[in-house]
């Protein structure tokens, strides 16, 4: 199976209709805002983790470059 990327437009429309029926039109903006905040926090955390990993690799790369220059 293709996972979540294989849902497509018809699948998204069905999901939106179900959410609209379950939560109603008044709760939809609140739910959308919560989902948006959650996604932005997730992206921020993922970006910070990637930056931390890159920062951890930089000293090791400097050591490798120093050893290459010395030889």
mmCIF file of the N, C-alpha and C atoms, coordinates in Angstrom:
data_MODEL
# 
_entry.id   MODEL 
# 
loop_
_atom_site.group_PDB 
_atom_site.id 
_atom_site.type_symbol 
_atom_site.label_atom_id 
_atom_site.label_alt_id 
_atom_site.label_comp_id 
_atom_site.label_asym_id 
_atom_site.label_entity_id 
_atom_site.label_seq_id 
_atom_site.pdbx_PDB_ins_code 
_atom_site.Cartn_x 
_atom_site.Cartn_y 
_atom_site.Cartn_z 
_atom_site.occupancy 
_atom_site.B_iso_or_equiv 
_atom_site.pdbx_formal_charge 
_atom_site.auth_seq_id 
_atom_site.auth_comp_id 
_atom_site.auth_asym_id 
_atom_site.auth_atom_id 
_atom_site.pdbx_PDB_model_num 
ATOM 1   N N  . UNK A 1 1  ? 0.838   -1.193 0.000  1.00 0.00 ? 1  UNK A N  1 
ATOM 2   C CA . UNK A 1 1  ? 0.000   0.000  0.000  1.00 0.00 ? 1  UNK A CA 1 
ATOM 3   C C  . UNK A 1 1  ? 0.874   1.244  0.000  1.00 0.00 ? 1  UNK A C  1 
ATOM 4   N N  . UNK A 1 2  ? 0.319   2.361  -0.454 1.00 0.00 ? 2  UNK A N  1 
ATOM 5   C CA . UNK A 1 2  ? 1.072   3.587  -0.584 1.00 0.00 ? 2  UNK A CA 1 
ATOM 6   C C  . UNK A 1 2  ? 1.121   4.445  0.658  1.00 0.00 ? 2  UNK A C  1 
ATOM 7   N N  . UNK A 1 3  ? 0.433   4.076  1.699  1.00 0.00 ? 3  UNK A N  1 
ATOM 8   C CA . UNK A 1 3  ? 0.469   4.867  2.928  1.00 0.00 ? 3  UNK A CA 1 
ATOM 9   C C  . UNK A 1 3  ? -0.432  6.081  2.840  1.00 0.00 ? 3  UNK A C  1 
ATOM 10  N N  . UNK A 1 4  ? -0.155  7.057  3.679  1.00 0.00 ? 4  UNK A N  1 
ATOM 11  C CA . UNK A 1 4  ? -1.016  8.240  3.759  1.00 0.00 ? 4  UNK A CA 1 
ATOM 12  C C  . UNK A 1 4  ? -0.927  9.090  2.489  1.00 0.00 ? 4  UNK A C  1 
ATOM 13  N N  . UNK A 1 5  ? 0.168   9.005  1.770  1.00 0.00 ? 5  UNK A N  1 
ATOM 14  C CA . UNK A 1 5  ? 0.315   9.779  0.546  1.00 0.00 ? 5  UNK A CA 1 
ATOM 15  C C  . UNK A 1 5  ? -0.583  9.290  -0.576 1.00 0.00 ? 5  UNK A C  1 
ATOM 16  N N  . UNK A 1 6  ? -1.143  8.100  -0.438 1.00 0.00 ? 6  UNK A N  1 
ATOM 17  C CA . UNK A 1 6  ? -1.971  7.514  -1.480 1.00 0.00 ? 6  UNK A CA 1 
ATOM 18  C C  . UNK A 1 6  ? -3.461  7.762  -1.259 1.00 0.00 ? 6  UNK A C  1 
ATOM 19  N N  . UNK A 1 7  ? -3.808  8.645  -0.334 1.00 0.00 ? 7  UNK A N  1 
ATOM 20  C CA . UNK A 1 7  ? -5.227  8.899  -0.050 1.00 0.00 ? 7  UNK A CA 1 
ATOM 21  C C  . UNK A 1 7  ? -5.900  9.537  -1.262 1.00 0.00 ? 7  UNK A C  1 
ATOM 22  N N  . UNK A 1 8  ? -5.337  10.581 -1.788 1.00 0.00 ? 8  UNK A N  1 
ATOM 23  C CA . UNK A 1 8  ? -5.904  11.249 -2.944 1.00 0.00 ? 8  UNK A CA 1 
ATOM 24  C C  . UNK A 1 8  ? -7.024  12.206 -2.577 1.00 0.00 ? 8  UNK A C  1 
ATOM 25  N N  . UNK A 1 9  ? -7.517  12.910 -3.572 1.00 0.00 ? 9  UNK A N  1 
ATOM 26  C CA . UNK A 1 9  ? -8.556  13.924 -3.370 1.00 0.00 ? 9  UNK A CA 1 
ATOM 27  C C  . UNK A 1 9  ? -9.881  13.311 -2.920 1.00 0.00 ? 9  UNK A C  1 
ATOM 28  N N  . UNK A 1 10 ? -10.360 12.245 -3.549 1.00 0.00 ? 10 UNK A N  1 
ATOM 29  C CA . UNK A 1 10 ? -11.634 11.675 -3.081 1.00 0.00 ? 10 UNK A CA 1 
ATOM 30  C C  . UNK A 1 10 ? -11.580 11.228 -1.617 1.00 0.00 ? 10 UNK A C  1 
ATOM 31  N N  . UNK A 1 11 ? -10.472 10.645 -1.213 1.00 0.00 ? 11 UNK A N  1 
ATOM 32  C CA . UNK A 1 11 ? -10.314 10.217 0.173  1.00 0.00 ? 11 UNK A CA 1 
ATOM 33  C C  . UNK A 1 11 ? -10.323 11.391 1.133  1.00 0.00 ? 11 UNK A C  1 
ATOM 34  N N  . UNK A 1 12 ? -9.658  12.479 0.748  1.00 0.00 ? 12 UNK A N  1 
ATOM 35  C CA . UNK A 1 12 ? -9.649  13.678 1.592  1.00 0.00 ? 12 UNK A CA 1 
ATOM 36  C C  . UNK A 1 12 ? -11.041 14.276 1.733  1.00 0.00 ? 12 UNK A C  1 
ATOM 37  N N  . UNK A 1 13 ? -11.797 14.271 0.651  1.00 0.00 ? 13 UNK A N  1 
ATOM 38  C CA . UNK A 1 13 ? -13.168 14.802 0.701  1.00 0.00 ? 13 UNK A CA 1 
ATOM 39  C C  . UNK A 1 13 ? -14.018 13.965 1.651  1.00 0.00 ? 13 UNK A C  1 
ATOM 40  N N  . UNK A 1 14 ? -13.874 12.650 1.585  1.00 0.00 ? 14 UNK A N  1 
ATOM 41  C CA . UNK A 1 14 ? -14.632 11.771 2.483  1.00 0.00 ? 14 UNK A CA 1 
ATOM 42  C C  . UNK A 1 14 ? -14.249 12.035 3.937  1.00 0.00 ? 14 UNK A C  1 
ATOM 43  N N  . UNK A 1 15 ? -12.955 12.174 4.201  1.00 0.00 ? 15 UNK A N  1 
ATOM 44  C CA . UNK A 1 15 ? -12.499 12.456 5.564  1.00 0.00 ? 15 UNK A CA 1 
ATOM 45  C C  . UNK A 1 15 ? -13.059 13.783 6.053  1.00 0.00 ? 15 UNK A C  1 
ATOM 46  N N  . UNK A 1 16 ? -13.030 14.812 5.221  1.00 0.00 ? 16 UNK A N  1 
ATOM 47  C CA . UNK A 1 16 ? -13.571 16.118 5.610  1.00 0.00 ? 16 UNK A CA 1 
ATOM 48  C C  . UNK A 1 16 ? -15.063 16.050 5.902  1.00 0.00 ? 16 UNK A C  1 
ATOM 49  N N  . UNK A 1 17 ? -15.806 15.303 5.102  1.00 0.00 ? 17 UNK A N  1 
ATOM 50  C CA . UNK A 1 17 ? -17.247 15.160 5.338  1.00 0.00 ? 17 UNK A CA 1 
ATOM 51  C C  . UNK A 1 17 ? -17.496 14.457 6.669  1.00 0.00 ? 17 UNK A C  1 
ATOM 52  N N  . UNK A 1 18 ? -16.733 13.406 6.952  1.00 0.00 ? 18 UNK A N  1 
ATOM 53  C CA . UNK A 1 18 ? -16.897 12.687 8.224  1.00 0.00 ? 18 UNK A CA 1 
ATOM 54  C C  . UNK A 1 18 ? -16.571 13.602 9.401  1.00 0.00 ? 18 UNK A C  1 
ATOM 55  N N  . UNK A 1 19 ? -15.482 14.358 9.301  1.00 0.00 ? 19 UNK A N  1 
ATOM 56  C CA . UNK A 1 19 ? -15.110 15.292 10.371 1.00 0.00 ? 19 UNK A CA 1 
ATOM 57  C C  . UNK A 1 19 ? -16.194 16.337 10.550 1.00 0.00 ? 19 UNK A C  1 
ATOM 58  N N  . UNK A 1 20 ? -16.739 16.838 9.465  1.00 0.00 ? 20 UNK A N  1 
ATOM 59  C CA . UNK A 1 20 ? -17.806 17.841 9.537  1.00 0.00 ? 20 UNK A CA 1 
ATOM 60  C C  . UNK A 1 20 ? -19.047 17.271 10.221 1.00 0.00 ? 20 UNK A C  1 
ATOM 61  N N  . UNK A 1 21 ? -19.386 16.032 9.914  1.00 0.00 ? 21 UNK A N  1 
ATOM 62  C CA . UNK A 1 21 ? -20.557 15.401 10.535 1.00 0.00 ? 21 UNK A CA 1 
ATOM 63  C C  . UNK A 1 21 ? -20.316 15.168 12.031 1.00 0.00 ? 21 UNK A C  1 
ATOM 64  N N  . UNK A 1 22 ? -19.123 14.687 12.373 1.00 0.00 ? 22 UNK A N  1 
ATOM 65  C CA . UNK A 1 22 ? -18.832 14.345 13.767 1.00 0.00 ? 22 UNK A CA 1 
ATOM 66  C C  . UNK A 1 22 ? -18.721 15.589 14.644 1.00 0.00 ? 22 UNK A C  1 
ATOM 67  N N  . UNK A 1 23 ? -17.991 16.599 14.183 1.00 0.00 ? 23 UNK A N  1 
ATOM 68  C CA . UNK A 1 23 ? -17.708 17.756 15.024 1.00 0.00 ? 23 UNK A CA 1 
ATOM 69  C C  . UNK A 1 23 ? -18.608 18.953 14.758 1.00 0.00 ? 23 UNK A C  1 
ATOM 70  N N  . UNK A 1 24 ? -19.200 19.012 13.605 1.00 0.00 ? 24 UNK A N  1 
ATOM 71  C CA . UNK A 1 24 ? -20.064 20.144 13.279 1.00 0.00 ? 24 UNK A CA 1 
ATOM 72  C C  . UNK A 1 24 ? -19.267 21.329 12.757 1.00 0.00 ? 24 UNK A C  1 
ATOM 73  N N  . UNK A 1 25 ? -19.951 22.246 12.067 1.00 0.00 ? 25 UNK A N  1 
ATOM 74  C CA . UNK A 1 25 ? -19.252 23.370 11.440 1.00 0.00 ? 25 UNK A CA 1 
ATOM 75  C C  . UNK A 1 25 ? -18.683 24.377 12.440 1.00 0.00 ? 25 UNK A C  1 
ATOM 76  N N  . UNK A 1 26 ? -19.232 24.448 13.642 1.00 0.00 ? 26 UNK A N  1 
ATOM 77  C CA . UNK A 1 26 ? -18.746 25.434 14.613 1.00 0.00 ? 26 UNK A CA 1 
ATOM 78  C C  . UNK A 1 26 ? -17.401 25.034 15.215 1.00 0.00 ? 26 UNK A C  1 
ATOM 79  N N  . UNK A 1 27 ? -17.149 23.747 15.332 1.00 0.00 ? 27 UNK A N  1 
ATOM 80  C CA . UNK A 1 27 ? -15.893 23.260 15.918 1.00 0.00 ? 27 UNK A CA 1 
ATOM 81  C C  . UNK A 1 27 ? -14.771 23.147 14.885 1.00 0.00 ? 27 UNK A C  1 
ATOM 82  N N  . UNK A 1 28 ? -15.107 23.196 13.604 1.00 0.00 ? 28 UNK A N  1 
ATOM 83  C CA . UNK A 1 28 ? -14.122 22.975 12.553 1.00 0.00 ? 28 UNK A CA 1 
ATOM 84  C C  . UNK A 1 28 ? -12.946 23.954 12.605 1.00 0.00 ? 28 UNK A C  1 
ATOM 85  N N  . UNK A 1 29 ? -13.173 25.275 12.750 1.00 0.00 ? 29 UNK A N  1 
ATOM 86  C CA . UNK A 1 29 ? -12.025 26.191 12.827 1.00 0.00 ? 29 UNK A CA 1 
ATOM 87  C C  . UNK A 1 29 ? -11.125 25.913 14.034 1.00 0.00 ? 29 UNK A C  1 
ATOM 88  N N  . UNK A 1 30 ? -11.729 25.554 15.148 1.00 0.00 ? 30 UNK A N  1 
ATOM 89  C CA . UNK A 1 30 ? -10.953 25.244 16.352 1.00 0.00 ? 30 UNK A CA 1 
ATOM 90  C C  . UNK A 1 30 ? -10.079 24.010 16.131 1.00 0.00 ? 30 UNK A C  1 
ATOM 91  N N  . UNK A 1 31 ? -10.656 22.998 15.514 1.00 0.00 ? 31 UNK A N  1 
ATOM 92  C CA . UNK A 1 31 ? -9.911  21.768 15.232 1.00 0.00 ? 31 UNK A CA 1 
ATOM 93  C C  . UNK A 1 31 ? -8.795  22.054 14.226 1.00 0.00 ? 31 UNK A C  1 
ATOM 94  N N  . UNK A 1 32 ? -9.101  22.838 13.207 1.00 0.00 ? 32 UNK A N  1 
ATOM 95  C CA . UNK A 1 32 ? -8.087  23.194 12.214 1.00 0.00 ? 32 UNK A CA 1 
ATOM 96  C C  . UNK A 1 32 ? -6.922  23.939 12.839 1.00 0.00 ? 32 UNK A C  1 
ATOM 97  N N  . UNK A 1 33 ? -7.227  24.863 13.743 1.00 0.00 ? 33 UNK A N  1 
ATOM 98  C CA . UNK A 1 33 ? -6.170  25.604 14.426 1.00 0.00 ? 33 UNK A CA 1 
ATOM 99  C C  . UNK A 1 33 ? -5.303  24.696 15.279 1.00 0.00 ? 33 UNK A C  1 
ATOM 100 N N  . UNK A 1 34 ? -5.939  23.763 15.976 1.00 0.00 ? 34 UNK A N  1 
ATOM 101 C CA . UNK A 1 34 ? -5.186  22.830 16.820 1.00 0.00 ? 34 UNK A CA 1 
ATOM 102 C C  . UNK A 1 34 ? -4.290  21.927 15.973 1.00 0.00 ? 34 UNK A C  1 
ATOM 103 N N  . UNK A 1 35 ? -4.819  21.461 14.855 1.00 0.00 ? 35 UNK A N  1 
ATOM 104 C CA . UNK A 1 35 ? -4.019  20.613 13.966 1.00 0.00 ? 35 UNK A CA 1 
ATOM 105 C C  . UNK A 1 35 ? -2.849  21.411 13.389 1.00 0.00 ? 35 UNK A C  1 
ATOM 106 N N  . UNK A 1 36 ? -3.102  22.653 12.993 1.00 0.00 ? 36 UNK A N  1 
ATOM 107 C CA . UNK A 1 36 ? -2.038  23.504 12.464 1.00 0.00 ? 36 UNK A CA 1 
ATOM 108 C C  . UNK A 1 36 ? -0.938  23.753 13.482 1.00 0.00 ? 36 UNK A C  1 
ATOM 109 N N  . UNK A 1 37 ? -1.319  24.042 14.721 1.00 0.00 ? 37 UNK A N  1 
ATOM 110 C CA . UNK A 1 37 ? -0.326  24.266 15.779 1.00 0.00 ? 37 UNK A CA 1 
ATOM 111 C C  . UNK A 1 37 ? 0.483   23.002 16.037 1.00 0.00 ? 37 UNK A C  1 
ATOM 112 N N  . UNK A 1 38 ? -0.194  21.875 16.053 1.00 0.00 ? 38 UNK A N  1 
ATOM 113 C CA . UNK A 1 38 ? 0.493   20.612 16.297 1.00 0.00 ? 38 UNK A CA 1 
ATOM 114 C C  . UNK A 1 38 ? 1.499   20.320 15.192 1.00 0.00 ? 38 UNK A C  1 
ATOM 115 N N  . UNK A 1 39 ? 1.101   20.538 13.946 1.00 0.00 ? 39 UNK A N  1 
ATOM 116 C CA . UNK A 1 39 ? 2.021   20.298 12.831 1.00 0.00 ? 39 UNK A CA 1 
ATOM 117 C C  . UNK A 1 39 ? 3.215   21.242 12.872 1.00 0.00 ? 39 UNK A C  1 
ATOM 118 N N  . UNK A 1 40 ? 2.974   22.515 13.190 1.00 0.00 ? 40 UNK A N  1 
ATOM 119 C CA . UNK A 1 40 ? 4.085   23.463 13.238 1.00 0.00 ? 40 UNK A CA 1 
ATOM 120 C C  . UNK A 1 40 ? 5.043   23.123 14.377 1.00 0.00 ? 40 UNK A C  1 
ATOM 121 N N  . UNK A 1 41 ? 4.519   22.687 15.533 1.00 0.00 ? 41 UNK A N  1 
ATOM 122 C CA . UNK A 1 41 ? 5.387   22.270 16.633 1.00 0.00 ? 41 UNK A CA 1 
ATOM 123 C C  . UNK A 1 41 ? 6.187   21.028 16.257 1.00 0.00 ? 41 UNK A C  1 
ATOM 124 N N  . UNK A 1 42 ? 5.551   20.106 15.554 1.00 0.00 ? 42 UNK A N  1 
ATOM 125 C CA . UNK A 1 42 ? 6.250   18.896 15.118 1.00 0.00 ? 42 UNK A CA 1 
ATOM 126 C C  . UNK A 1 42 ? 7.383   19.248 14.157 1.00 0.00 ? 42 UNK A C  1 
ATOM 127 N N  . UNK A 1 43 ? 7.099   20.124 13.191 1.00 0.00 ? 43 UNK A N  1 
ATOM 128 C CA . UNK A 1 43 ? 8.128   20.530 12.234 1.00 0.00 ? 43 UNK A CA 1 
ATOM 129 C C  . UNK A 1 43 ? 9.274   21.240 12.936 1.00 0.00 ? 43 UNK A C  1 
ATOM 130 N N  . UNK A 1 44 ? 8.942   22.102 13.905 1.00 0.00 ? 44 UNK A N  1 
ATOM 131 C CA . UNK A 1 44 ? 9.969   22.830 14.653 1.00 0.00 ? 44 UNK A CA 1 
ATOM 132 C C  . UNK A 1 44 ? 10.857  21.858 15.419 1.00 0.00 ? 44 UNK A C  1 
ATOM 133 N N  . UNK A 1 45 ? 10.246  20.885 16.077 1.00 0.00 ? 45 UNK A N  1 
ATOM 134 C CA . UNK A 1 45 ? 11.009  19.890 16.834 1.00 0.00 ? 45 UNK A CA 1 
ATOM 135 C C  . UNK A 1 45 ? 11.898  19.062 15.911 1.00 0.00 ? 45 UNK A C  1 
ATOM 136 N N  . UNK A 1 46 ? 11.354  18.659 14.785 1.00 0.00 ? 46 UNK A N  1 
ATOM 137 C CA . UNK A 1 46 ? 12.138  17.876 13.829 1.00 0.00 ? 46 UNK A CA 1 
ATOM 138 C C  . UNK A 1 46 ? 13.315  18.690 13.305 1.00 0.00 ? 46 UNK A C  1 
ATOM 139 N N  . UNK A 1 47 ? 13.083  19.965 13.020 1.00 0.00 ? 47 UNK A N  1 
ATOM 140 C CA . UNK A 1 47 ? 14.146  20.847 12.538 1.00 0.00 ? 47 UNK A CA 1 
ATOM 141 C C  . UNK A 1 47 ? 15.230  21.004 13.606 1.00 0.00 ? 47 UNK A C  1 
ATOM 142 N N  . UNK A 1 48 ? 14.833  21.160 14.874 1.00 0.00 ? 48 UNK A N  1 
ATOM 143 C CA . UNK A 1 48 ? 15.799  21.293 15.962 1.00 0.00 ? 48 UNK A CA 1 
ATOM 144 C C  . UNK A 1 48 ? 16.628  20.024 16.119 1.00 0.00 ? 48 UNK A C  1 
ATOM 145 N N  . UNK A 1 49 ? 15.997  18.876 15.986 1.00 0.00 ? 49 UNK A N  1 
ATOM 146 C CA . UNK A 1 49 ? 16.726  17.612 16.089 1.00 0.00 ? 49 UNK A CA 1 
ATOM 147 C C  . UNK A 1 49 ? 17.745  17.501 14.959 1.00 0.00 ? 49 UNK A C  1 
ATOM 148 N N  . UNK A 1 50 ? 17.335  17.859 13.755 1.00 0.00 ? 50 UNK A N  1 
ATOM 149 C CA . UNK A 1 50 ? 18.255  17.807 12.615 1.00 0.00 ? 50 UNK A CA 1 
ATOM 150 C C  . UNK A 1 50 ? 19.418  18.768 12.815 1.00 0.00 ? 50 UNK A C  1 
ATOM 151 N N  . UNK A 1 51 ? 19.131  19.976 13.310 1.00 0.00 ? 51 UNK A N  1 
ATOM 152 C CA . UNK A 1 51 ? 20.190  20.953 13.561 1.00 0.00 ? 51 UNK A CA 1 
ATOM 153 C C  . UNK A 1 51 ? 21.149  20.454 14.634 1.00 0.00 ? 51 UNK A C  1 
ATOM 154 N N  . UNK A 1 52 ? 20.619  19.839 15.690 1.00 0.00 ? 52 UNK A N  1 
ATOM 155 C CA . UNK A 1 52 ? 21.470  19.297 16.747 1.00 0.00 ? 52 UNK A CA 1 
ATOM 156 C C  . UNK A 1 52 ? 22.376  18.202 16.212 1.00 0.00 ? 52 UNK A C  1 
ATOM 157 N N  . UNK A 1 53 ? 21.833  17.356 15.351 1.00 0.00 ? 53 UNK A N  1 
ATOM 158 C CA . UNK A 1 53 ? 22.649  16.288 14.770 1.00 0.00 ? 53 UNK A CA 1 
ATOM 159 C C  . UNK A 1 53 ? 23.750  16.867 13.893 1.00 0.00 ? 53 UNK A C  1 
ATOM 160 N N  . UNK A 1 54 ? 23.430  17.889 13.109 1.00 0.00 ? 54 UNK A N  1 
ATOM 161 C CA . UNK A 1 54 ? 24.432  18.510 12.250 1.00 0.00 ? 54 UNK A CA 1 
ATOM 162 C C  . UNK A 1 54 ? 25.499  19.198 13.085 1.00 0.00 ? 54 UNK A C  1 
ATOM 163 N N  . UNK A 1 55 ? 25.097  19.854 14.179 1.00 0.00 ? 55 UNK A N  1 
ATOM 164 C CA . UNK A 1 55 ? 26.066  20.512 15.052 1.00 0.00 ? 55 UNK A CA 1 
ATOM 165 C C  . UNK A 1 55 ? 26.994  19.490 15.696 1.00 0.00 ? 55 UNK A C  1 
ATOM 166 N N  . UNK A 1 56 ? 26.477  18.332 16.007 1.00 0.00 ? 56 UNK A N  1 
ATOM 167 C CA . UNK A 1 56 ? 27.295  17.275 16.589 1.00 0.00 ? 56 UNK A CA 1 
ATOM 168 C C  . UNK A 1 56 ? 28.297  16.712 15.601 1.00 0.00 ? 56 UNK A C  1 
ATOM 169 N N  . UNK A 1 57 ? 27.984  16.758 14.325 1.00 0.00 ? 57 UNK A N  1 
ATOM 170 C CA . UNK A 1 57 ? 28.876  16.228 13.296 1.00 0.00 ? 57 UNK A CA 1 
ATOM 171 C C  . UNK A 1 57 ? 29.976  17.216 12.936 1.00 0.00 ? 57 UNK A C  1 
ATOM 172 N N  . UNK A 1 58 ? 29.743  18.506 13.125 1.00 0.00 ? 58 UNK A N  1 
ATOM 173 C CA . UNK A 1 58 ? 30.718  19.514 12.705 1.00 0.00 ? 58 UNK A CA 1 
ATOM 174 C C  . UNK A 1 58 ? 32.081  19.340 13.370 1.00 0.00 ? 58 UNK A C  1 
ATOM 175 N N  . UNK A 1 59 ? 32.165  19.134 14.698 1.00 0.00 ? 59 UNK A N  1 
ATOM 176 C CA . UNK A 1 59 ? 33.498  18.930 15.286 1.00 0.00 ? 59 UNK A CA 1 
ATOM 177 C C  . UNK A 1 59 ? 34.198  17.704 14.714 1.00 0.00 ? 59 UNK A C  1 
ATOM 178 N N  . UNK A 1 60 ? 33.465  16.650 14.455 1.00 0.00 ? 60 UNK A N  1 
ATOM 179 C CA . UNK A 1 60 ? 34.063  15.448 13.883 1.00 0.00 ? 60 UNK A CA 1 
ATOM 180 C C  . UNK A 1 60 ? 34.588  15.733 12.477 1.00 0.00 ? 60 UNK A C  1 
ATOM 181 N N  . UNK A 1 61 ? 33.849  16.514 11.701 1.00 0.00 ? 61 UNK A N  1 
ATOM 182 C CA . UNK A 1 61 ? 34.310  16.868 10.357 1.00 0.00 ? 61 UNK A CA 1 
ATOM 183 C C  . UNK A 1 61 ? 35.568  17.722 10.424 1.00 0.00 ? 61 UNK A C  1 
ATOM 184 N N  . UNK A 1 62 ? 35.630  18.619 11.397 1.00 0.00 ? 62 UNK A N  1 
ATOM 185 C CA . UNK A 1 62 ? 36.835  19.449 11.553 1.00 0.00 ? 62 UNK A CA 1 
ATOM 186 C C  . UNK A 1 62 ? 38.041  18.571 11.862 1.00 0.00 ? 62 UNK A C  1 
ATOM 187 N N  . UNK A 1 63 ? 37.859  17.581 12.726 1.00 0.00 ? 63 UNK A N  1 
ATOM 188 C CA . UNK A 1 63 ? 38.950  16.669 13.070 1.00 0.00 ? 63 UNK A CA 1 
ATOM 189 C C  . UNK A 1 63 ? 39.410  15.895 11.843 1.00 0.00 ? 63 UNK A C  1 
ATOM 190 N N  . UNK A 1 64 ? 38.478  15.461 11.024 1.00 0.00 ? 64 UNK A N  1 
ATOM 191 C CA . UNK A 1 64 ? 38.827  14.721 9.808  1.00 0.00 ? 64 UNK A CA 1 
ATOM 192 C C  . UNK A 1 64 ? 39.610  15.617 8.861  1.00 0.00 ? 64 UNK A C  1 
ATOM 193 N N  . UNK A 1 65 ? 39.149  16.861 8.698  1.00 0.00 ? 65 UNK A N  1 
ATOM 194 C CA . UNK A 1 65 ? 39.853  17.791 7.813  1.00 0.00 ? 65 UNK A CA 1 
ATOM 195 C C  . UNK A 1 65 ? 41.254  18.076 8.333  1.00 0.00 ? 65 UNK A C  1 
ATOM 196 N N  . UNK A 1 66 ? 41.398  18.236 9.656  1.00 0.00 ? 66 UNK A N  1 
ATOM 197 C CA . UNK A 1 66 ? 42.717  18.497 10.239 1.00 0.00 ? 66 UNK A CA 1 
ATOM 198 C C  . UNK A 1 66 ? 43.649  17.325 9.988  1.00 0.00 ? 66 UNK A C  1 
ATOM 199 N N  . UNK A 1 67 ? 43.151  16.110 10.150 1.00 0.00 ? 67 UNK A N  1 
ATOM 200 C CA . UNK A 1 67 ? 43.998  14.937 9.946  1.00 0.00 ? 67 UNK A CA 1 
ATOM 201 C C  . UNK A 1 67 ? 44.361  14.778 8.469  1.00 0.00 ? 67 UNK A C  1 
ATOM 202 N N  . UNK A 1 68 ? 43.460  15.157 7.566  1.00 0.00 ? 68 UNK A N  1 
ATOM 203 C CA . UNK A 1 68 ? 43.765  15.104 6.136  1.00 0.00 ? 68 UNK A CA 1 
ATOM 204 C C  . UNK A 1 68 ? 44.825  16.133 5.770  1.00 0.00 ? 68 UNK A C  1 
ATOM 205 N N  . UNK A 1 69 ? 44.726  17.331 6.356  1.00 0.00 ? 69 UNK A N  1 
ATOM 206 C CA . UNK A 1 69 ? 45.696  18.385 6.059  1.00 0.00 ? 69 UNK A CA 1 
ATOM 207 C C  . UNK A 1 69 ? 47.065  18.044 6.626  1.00 0.00 ? 69 UNK A C  1 
ATOM 208 N N  . UNK A 1 70 ? 47.101  17.357 7.746  1.00 0.00 ? 70 UNK A N  1 
ATOM 209 C CA . UNK A 1 70 ? 48.366  17.008 8.386  1.00 0.00 ? 70 UNK A CA 1 
ATOM 210 C C  . UNK A 1 70 ? 49.108  15.929 7.597  1.00 0.00 ? 70 UNK A C  1 
ATOM 211 N N  . UNK A 1 71 ? 48.383  15.092 6.862  1.00 0.00 ? 71 UNK A N  1 
ATOM 212 C CA . UNK A 1 71 ? 49.054  14.015 6.135  1.00 0.00 ? 71 UNK A CA 1 
ATOM 213 C C  . UNK A 1 71 ? 49.490  14.396 4.772  1.00 0.00 ? 71 UNK A C  1 
# 
